[in-house]
Amino acid sequence: MTTDEPQTSTLPEGLRYIQYEHALESKYLPAIRALISKDLSEPYSIYVYRYFLYQWAHLCYLALDPRDDSLVAVIICKLEHHISHSPVTHRGYIAMLAVSSVHRGNGIATSLVKMAIDAMADRKADEIVLETEETNIPAMRLYERLGFLRSKKLHRYYLNGNSAYRLVLMLKSPEVAHQGFDDVI
Ligand SMILES: CC(C)(COP(=O)(O)OP(=O)(O)OC[C@H]1O[C@@H](n2cnc3c(N)ncnc32)[C@H](O)[C@@H]1OP(=O)(O)O)[C@@H](O)C(=O)NCCC(=O)NCCS
């Protein structure tokens, strides 16, 4: 690809996918916040971003434009033991996902979600959950195509009054999850 091609012609296979790390904060955190706050219905403070990025940098991935390393897309996740659940569940959570509007529809979010699923499965997650607005057709299509199921409808969940679906991807059967818990703590 030559450098004089228009910005919108970048193909997803030309993108560089990297894992987030703390050394990248000053370079990418402002762009991450800008990309996410542009489309998501919840205004997150910088502390929310740091809560995830400080503890679960290994579960956060960036897609970069190889021509200038600018941010094209990001996924931010966490993985914790969900102790109020019986049996205790090792639960992954996709907190934020956004792709720059000019690059949507090229499978970039699909690639990022697959990377996050693989990373959480490698760390013995039992399940992965998330919430998305019921009207967010691209997000619903993407997650359901990857095997996520609707587990609950959350009425008027967002500040804008919109309802959400909680989606879940089961990585292990409940019995296996229970047996495996001692191995991961
Ligand atoms: C949701 C989002 C992350 C998807 O990113 P993306 O890179 O375009 O996603 P992908 O190309 O991997 O897949 C999108 C799917 O939605 C479909 N889609 C895209 N726009 C659509 C539309 N307007 N109507 C119906 N389906 C649509 C695509 O065809 C694709 O499904 P398919 O592969 O079954 O055809 C992106 O639209 C975005 O950043 N939105 C704003 C932030 C957001 O909503 N984040 C998710 C919160 S949980």
The ligand as a Gaussian input file, in Angstrom:
#p B3LYP/6-31G(d) Opt

LIG

0 1
 C      -20.220000      -1.887000      17.230000
 C      -18.881000      -1.625000      16.542000
 C      -17.781000      -1.779000      17.561000
 C      -18.694000      -2.654000      15.415000
 O      -17.409000      -2.430000      14.832000
 P      -17.064000      -3.007000      13.360000
 O      -15.589000      -3.068000      13.211000
 O      -17.826000      -2.259000      12.351000
 O      -17.664000      -4.485000      13.504000
 P      -17.517000      -5.706000      12.518000
 O      -17.230000      -5.185000      11.137000
 O      -16.560000      -6.687000      13.102000
 O      -18.977000      -6.356000      12.582000
 C      -20.113000      -5.534000      12.606000
 C      -21.338000      -6.337000      12.257000
 O      -22.464000      -5.461000      12.252000
 C      -23.014000      -5.382000      10.933000
 N      -23.442000      -4.005000      10.741000
 C      -22.677000      -2.924000      10.686000
 N      -23.451000      -1.835000      10.536000
 C      -24.734000      -2.287000      10.516000
 C      -25.995000      -1.661000      10.410000
 N      -26.108000      -0.340000      10.290000
 N      -27.109000      -2.429000      10.441000
 C      -27.015000      -3.772000      10.569000
 N      -25.836000      -4.421000      10.695000
 C      -24.723000      -3.680000      10.657000
 C      -21.901000      -5.820000      10.024000
 O      -22.411000      -6.273000       8.791000
 C      -21.272000      -6.924000      10.859000
 O      -22.069000      -8.070000      10.896000
 P      -21.841000      -9.315000       9.883000
 O      -20.379000      -9.621000       9.903000
 O      -22.689000     -10.384000      10.458000
 O      -22.286000      -8.814000       8.547000
 C      -18.828000      -0.211000      15.904000
 O      -19.987000      -0.010000      15.133000
 C      -18.701000       0.915000      16.919000
 O      -17.608000       1.300000      17.309000
 N      -19.850000       1.460000      17.364000
 C      -19.842000       2.523000      18.366000
 C      -19.449000       2.005000      19.740000
 C      -20.273000       0.813000      20.147000
 O      -21.474000       0.758000      19.902000
 N      -19.623000      -0.160000      20.801000
 C      -20.228000      -1.384000      21.258000
 C      -20.774000      -1.191000      22.612000
 S      -21.090000      -2.754000      23.369000

